Amino acid sequence: MGTSPRAVDKQLLKANSLLGASTRFQAAQMLAAVEQGVEPLPRVTALPIPPADFRLSRPWPTAETAVNMLTWKQVAAWVVIVSIATPVGLTTAGMAYLTVLLLLGHRPY
């Protein structure tokens, strides 16, 4: 092909450094994994971010907490969520019911 073995070696060394592989064999394994549809996870360079101070826990017991241990702020947040979600859910269900009735030819009144 007109390419010297030294030039091929240089290109392979560059490719290995870009891939993060230390050997040609490791680079070949990475290529085979990608061709099979298995991509390696990226390396983690930073520690995970700790959760925020105000975590909205579930209001029912879980495997992590066997009893309900919500703070007053979490209880207030759940009250707000439920007070907004309930009317929205009931309105949506009523509209769906009326739509089905109208599609079936029934008059709602």
Secondary structure, DSSP 8 states (H G I E B T S, - for coil): ----HHHHHHHHHHHHHHHT-SSHHHHHHHHHHHHTT--------S------SS----SS--SS-SS----HHHHHHHHHHHHHHHHHHHHHHHHHHHHHHHHTT----
